[in-house]
């Protein structure tokens, strides 16, 4: 499989074609590991440029695939799409170690997908909640959250565009106990990366995730970092790459 240094890829998913970008490992190694990046709640595979920087830096040791979810915010659907990306990697990068990184809500989806897949060599949780209900009550506000719980559709409009959230956005959370998944995470490497000034997912959630998970594990708190690592993207990316290199010897 001959791949350009960076190229657009299309992956057949359960809800339509998944658009992605492959950043190839700079080392000509057919068995180079693959790092998959899953974006957050209102994010994209560009990640405000931070995902691009991470992909370029991680290409020192890995092939990197970043992709866009197909517009659904429902956690179960995002998990299914991550699993489709995993199938694509298994088919096209046979024998390569697979690492999975999820940002925010994408981290919750990545945790579930990784817990189901024994071949995931390591997991990175980037600003990821372990209590989705508390996180989104805070993010949406009590009035909006309660309206969703009552069965209303919530329409949001901000700098990222329009978004309609249906009640199943919240009810779907009940299918997954992220804290139990963390308690059962054993023997595979885990990196938890969080900003100390994160006002969306509190740093206490990161500390609890670290306490719950089994070894080997590492917690990195970025001093001054917010939920998106707005001014700390390079620092966060460097931590991920250093962790990957340690895992690869």
N, C-alpha and C positions, 0 to 999 in steps of 0.2 A: 504494500500500500504506500504509494508515493504521495507525500503531502507537502504543500507549499508552507513556508514559514507561518503564514496566517491565512486562513481561508474560511469562508462561510460554509456551514454545513446544515443539512436538513435531516431531522430525525423523525421517523414516523412515531407519533405519540397516540395515546388513547383518545385524545380530543382534537386531533388534527396535527398538522406538521409543526414540529418544534424547530424554531430558528436558533442557530447557534454559531459560535465562532471557535475555531480550533487554532490555538497558538502552539506551534510545534516546538518540541524540545530542541535546543540549539545543538545538543550532542546528537550525532547520527547513531542512534541506538534504537533498534527496532523493538526492544523490550523496555523502553523507557516507561516509567510510571505515568499514570494519568491522574490529573487533579481535576475534579468536576466542581464548578462554582454555581451555587443556586442563590438567586437574589432574594431580597426581602419583600415586605408587604406591598409597598408602592414603588418598588425599584425596577431595575432592568439589568440586562447582562453588561451594560456599560458601568453601572454603579457610580454614576457621577464622575467617571474617569478613574475611580479607585480600583474597580475590578479590572480595568485594562492594565493599569500599572502592576497590579498583583499578577496578572497573567504573564506579562512581560518578564517580571522578576522570577516567577516560578519556572519559566521556560529554561532556566539554567539547569534544572534537573528533571523536569517533567513536561509531558504534553499537557496542555490545559484546555479544557472545554468549558465555556461559559454559554449560557442559553437563556432565552426568555420563556417564562411560563406563558401559557396561551390565554392570558387575560383573566383566569379564574383565581379568586382569592381563597377558595375552599381548600382547606388543608388536605383532605383526602385526594382531591384532584391533583394537587401539587406533588403529593407523594407518588401518585401513579405516573406523573410525568418524569420525576427523577428516576423512577424504576425503568422507564423507557430509555432514558439517557444511559443508564447503567447497562442495559441490554445492548445498546449501540456500541458502547465501549468494549464490552465482552466480545462482541462479534468482530470489531475492527482492530482491536488492540489485544489480541489473544495472548494470554500469559503475562500481561503487564499488571503490576500492582495498581490498585485503584484507591485513591484518596478522595474524600468527599468533604466539601466545605459549604456550609449554609450560613447565610446572613439573616439575622432577625427571624421572621416567620419562616423563611426558607431554611433556617437552621433547624427549626422544629420539624419540618418535613424531612430534612436530611437525617436527623436523628432517628426518625421512624424507619426510613428507608434503610439506613445503615444497620439498625437493630435486626432487620429482617434478612439482611444479606451477609452471609458469613465471609464472603470474599472481599469485603471492604477492609483495606489494610490500615486505615486510620481516618479519624473524623475531626473536623475543625468546626467549632460552634462560635460564630462571630456575632457578638451582641445578641445572643439567642435567649429567649425566655424559656423558663420551665413551668410557668404558670400563665397560660394563655388567657384565661378569663380575667385575672387581675390586670394583666398587661393591656388588654384591649378595653377594659373598663376605664383605665386611666387614659389611654390614647384617644378613645372616642368621646369620653365624657359620660357621666351617669345618664343624662337624658337620652343621648343617642343609643347608648348600650341598652338601656331599659326598653327603648322603642323596638330595637331588634329582637330582644327577648320576648316582647309582646307580639311578635309576628309581623312587624312593619318592615318595609324595605327602606333602607337608609341611603340617601343620595348625598355624596360628598363632592365638593368642587373646590380644588385648591390649586396651587402652582403646578401640580403634577397632572392636572386635568380632572375630568369627571369620573366618578366611580359609584356604581350601585352595589350596595351590600344587601344581600337577602338574608333572612333569618337563619338559614342553614349555615351561614358563615360561622355563627356562634354555636349552634347545636352540634355541628360536626366536631367541635373541639372535644365533646364528651367521649368520643371514640378512642381518645388517646390520653394515656397518663404518662406524660413526659418524665415525671420524677421517678416512676417505676422503671421506665426504660433506662434512665441514668443509673439507678441502683443495680440494674442487671448488666450494665456495660462493664465487661471484664476482659482483660488480657489484650485488647486492641488499643493502640495509642489514641489518646484524646487530648486535643488542645482547646482550651476555652479562652477566648480573646474578648475583652470587654473594656469599654471606656469608663473611667472612674466618674465621669460627669454625665453618664448616660441618664437622661430624664425620661426615656421611653421604656426601657427595660432596666430596672434598677440593678446596680452593681451587686446588691445583696442576692439577686437571683443567680448571678454568675458564681458567687461564693458558695451558694447552696448546691448548684450543679456540680461544682468541683468536689464538694464534701460528699455528695451522693455517689459519684462515679467511682468505679474501681480503677486500679492501676493497670498500665502506666498512664499517667495524666499530668497535664501541666496547665496552670492558670497564669495568664498574663493580663495584668490590668494596666491600661495605657493612661498615664497621668494626664489629666486634662481632656481626655478623649470623650466626645459625645457619642450619640447612638450611631451616627454615620461615619465616625472618625473623620469629620470634615477637614480638620487641619492636621490629622495624624495618619493619613492613609498610607504614606510611605513607611512609617514606623510599624503599623499593623502588618503591612505586606512583608516587611523584612522579618518580623517575628514568625510569620507563617512559613516563609522560605527556609529560615534557620531550623525550624522544627522539622520540616520535610527532609532537609539534608541530614539531620541527626537520625531520622528514621531510616534513611537509605544508606547510612554508613559512610 
